[in-house]
Amino acid sequence: MLSPRHFLRRLDLGTLELFELICETGSIARAAERGQIATSALSRRVAELESAVGGSLLERHARGVRPTFLGEQLRHHALNILVEVEQLRTELGEFANGVRGRVRLSASASAVEQFLPADMASFTRAHPDIRIDLRQRSSQDVAADVANRAADLGICGGAEPVGALQARPYRTERLVLVMHPDHPLADRDSLAYAEALDHEQIGMRGSSTVQVHLARAAREARRGLRQRVEVDSLSAMCRMIECRMGIGVMALGAFQALGERRLHGAVLTDPWAVQTLNIYAIDFERLSQPAGRLVSLLLASHAPLA
């Protein structure tokens, strides 16, 4: 078996790209034409690649070629490598054009729908040379992204276990029960969540801080959650509620942005219905300069709920 260094030196990114073309087109000749290389030269490259990996990568059939099992494994990893190379090319190009930093931010739907757009806009105006890569994730996945270093920072509620991550308060939010104006509870401006347990509900797929609170409240009331549908976004939840599929719980700010004109919201009076969204990091003192600047702006925007 080749040593890691020897194996790396025998791999060629251009050959990996051409091998992917062969797999995509099912033909060495068509791949050579698209790759602007002679068919004989491409065949030699495949032979060299097979020598490096120690096995046959392609098998012939009536209409051309297809990858062997080993070829499929190589193709899977080659695609990942080529995506990373393209990402490297893009980032180097941005650096050459003036972009001097990047922050990977993972955030819950509640943070994305309410507060982050305005805060990110303020940040990019102040720091046009820093790019923010934002991913909307469930609260559980936000914490995992930060812990696994897939994100520099995470923003979500505090109901999910976050292990050894450090936390700073970002914003405070109030939860409301959202319903169609014709719903039996629509004459209420406020109520306890237990009063909603008799009605069909729309839930958020995956683990969200709100879902954790709702499940706990139902258990304490010795009731079950009657969730008819699970969705991936708060805008989808509003659409389902608008179509009378059920009622749902979301933050007041998100409701005002998404459904205030066509739906009714009743403030939940439960103590857990006022909660804090936190910023999470492995170590705030060791953040990159761009990530530290973003944290400074986000912390400056924190204010108690009125």
Secondary structure, DSSP 8 states (H G I E B T S, - for coil): ---HHHHHHH--HHHHHHHHHHHHHT-HHHHHHHTTS-HHHHHHHHHHHHHHHTS--EEEETTEEEE-HHHHHHHHHHHHHHHHHHHHHHHHHHHHTT--EEEEEEE-HHHHHHTHHHHHHHHHHH-TTEEEEEEE--HHHHHHHHHTTS-SEEEEESSS--TT-EEEEEEEEEEEEEE-TTSTTTT-SEE-GGGGTTS-EEEESS--HHHHHHHHHHHHTT----EEEEESSHHHHHHHHHTTS-BEEEEHHHHHHHTTTTSEEEEE-SGGGEEEEEEEES-GGG--HHHHHHHHHHHHT-----
